Amino acid sequence: MIVALDVETLAEARALIGSLRDLVGMFKVGSQLFTTVGPAIVHEIVDAGGRVFLDLKFHDIPHQVAGSARAAAKLGVSMFTIHAGGGSEMMRRAVDAVAEAAASGQHPPPAIVAVSVLTSIDAATLQQIGMGSDPTESVLRLVKLAEGAKVDGVVASPKEAEAIRSVVTRPDFLIVTPGIRLLESRKDHSLPAVREDQKRVATPAAALAAGADYLVVGRPITQASDPGHAARAILTEIENPAE
């Protein structure tokens, strides 16, 4: 499980890390926190023995993304995102840049995962932006592009995980799934309601059964009055899925 540190301050991030470090496998540092505090939070987590999923979704001309990928590798992150929509050359350049950075021997190469279609996007939004109207079709097209570019995996909704497994040829191809929500019967209703802008979601157990490797969980944990309790509730659902 990866917990998304989508908070406004370094103090909030540190509090979450302190309460969750023994429960989760990785912390996601996204654009909000990185824009606020910069690489310092990545160094802090890595230096303390933690793992970082740097979710900045690089999407630019190939030269710029290659430079960003090289910088991410040198930060010591375990995984980072690029946008599959940037095309094959952009993704291949990122893969090459990470390999070059890893050759220095300072850090093991991070996994590169390509973002397919954001979980906040549904058929209506796809049609609005001119990408057709079927999320699964769009995801699979980008997944094939990403696998051909030799990235390590993709970010996709749990709704598409099973379909992705059916089309990729590499058994070690990673699927990272945000959009994780607890079963209604297992929610702690004393916790604040989460504003829902993710549209293609699933339970932890369903996402794993469909073929996901990593589950990214944010607000159901980070907005809870007791983040550790919320994280344990999700781990319980993973270990003991409902019949």
N, C-alpha and C positions, 0 to 999 in steps of 0.2 A: 504494500500500500504506500502510495505517495501522498503526502499532505501538502496542499497548496497554501503557501504563506502569502495569501493575497490580502495583506494588511497594509496600513498606512505608515507605520513607524517601526523603527528598529527595536524599540522596547516591546511592542506587541509581538514581533517576530521572535525575539529572544524568549519571551514568556511561553509561546507555543512550542518552541524547540525544547525548552526545559521540561515541559510536561509531556512531550510526545516522543522524545528521542529513543526511549526504550520500547516503543510500541510500533513504530513505522520504519519502513526501509529506506525512505528517501524524502527529502523536502524539495518542493517545487518553488523556485524563485522566478516569479513572472515579471511582467513589465512594470506593474505598479510599485512593487518593493524595490526592484532594481533601479528604477528611475529615481526613487527617493534616496536610497542609501548607497547605490552603486555596488561595485565588486566586493566591498568590504564584508557584506553579509555572506557571500559565497566563501571567502577566505575563512571567515569565522566558523562556518559549519564544517568545512573540509578540515581545517586545522584541529577541530575537536573530534575528528574521526567520523563525521557524518558524510552522507552522500547527497549530492545536489542534482536536481533535474532543472536545468536552466531553460525556462520556457519563454524565450524572446521571439520565437517564430520568425527567424531571419527570412526576408523576402526582398531581394534587391537584385541588381545586376550581378553576374557571377563573380566578378572581381571583389565586390564588396562583401558578398556572402562568404567567399573563401577567407577573407581577412577576419570576419567575425567568427567563423568556425575555428580558425587557428587560435584566436584569442580565447575562445571558450575552452578549447583543449588545454591551453596553458594555465587557465584558472583552476584546473583540476576537477571540473564537474564530471559527473558520471554519465550524464545524458543531456542532450539539448535538442531543440526543435528548429526545423526550417520549414518553409511552406512548399509542399509538393507542387503547388500552382506556379512556382517559379520556373519550372521546366527541368528537363534532363540535364542540360549543361550546368545550370546553377547547382543542382544537387551533386553532380559528379565532382564539381570543383570543391564543394564542401568536404566530400569524402577524401579527396586528395590532400586538402589542406590539413585535415585531422591526422592523416597518415604521416605527413611531413612533420607536424608538431610532435607526434608520438615518437618519431625517430630520435628525438633528442634524449629520450629515456627519462625525462623528469616526471612524466605522468602517464598512466595507461590511457589509451585512446578512449574518449567517451563514445557512447552510442549516439548515432544521429537518427532521430525519428522525424519523419516528414508529416506535417499536418495535412490531412485530407480535406474534409468538410467539417467546419466547426459544429459542435453539438447544439449551438444556438440557431443553426440554420435548418429550416424545413423546406418542403417542396415549394411553397409559395415564395420564400426568399430566393431560392435558386432560380425560379422563373423570373423574378424581379431583376436579378443581376445578369440574366442571359446565359445561365449554365444548365438549361434544361429544367426538369421538374422532379426528377427522381434522385433522392439523396444517395441511395445505395449504388445506383449506376454511376453517379459522379465519383463516389468514394472509390469504387473498384477501378475506375479508369485511372485515378491518381495513384492508387496502390500499385498497379502494374507499372506505372511510370517510375515510381519510387524504387521498386524492387529492381527494375532494369538499371537504375542509376547507382545501385550497390549501397543504398543507405541501409541502416540496420533494422528499420521498422517504420511503423506509421502511428500517428495519433488518429483515432477514429471513435465514433460513438459505439457503445456496446451493442447497439442494434445491428451494426454491420460486421461485428467481429467474426461470426460464423461464416459469413459470405467471404470475408477476407481470407480466412484459413483455407477455403475451398479453391482459391485462385492463385495463392502464392506457392512457389515451388520450394522455397527454403524453409526447412523445419525450424530454424532458429530465428526466423523473421519475427520481430517484436510487434506486439499490438498493445498500445497504451490507450486506456479508455478513461476519459473524464465522463461526466454525466452519471455519477454513481449516487443512488438514492436508496435509503432503507425501505423495506416493506412497511406499509402503514401500520401493521400490527406490532412492528418492532421499534417504532419510533418512540423516543422519549418526548411526550407531548408537553413536558415542562420546558423544553428548549424552544427558543424563538423560531418562528416560521421563517423558512428560507425563501427569499424572493426568487421565483423560478423563471430564469430566462433560457435555460437549457431545455431543448425540446425532444431530443432523442436520448432517453435515459433508460437505466435498468438497475436492478438490485446488484449488490456485489456478487452474490452467488451466480446469478444469471450471466453476468459479464464473464466470469471465470469459466463457466460451463461452455460459453460460446467461443472461447479460445483466447481471451485476454491474458496478457502476461503481467501488466501493471494496472492498478486502479488508482486514478487520481481523485482525491476527495478534498473538497475545500470547505465551503460554508457549513455543511452539516456538522463539521468538526470545529472549524475556527470560530463560528458564531455561537457555539454552545457555551453555556455558563461553566461547564466542566469539560474541556476538550478531551481530556484523557478518558472520561466516561464515554463520550460520544465515539471516540476511536475504538474503545473496547467493544461497544455495541456493534460496530461494523465488523470487527474481527470475529465476534461471536456469530454473526450471520454468515460470514465466509466459512467458518469451521462447522457450523450446524445449520445448513440451509433448510428452509421450510420445505415440507413435502409438497 
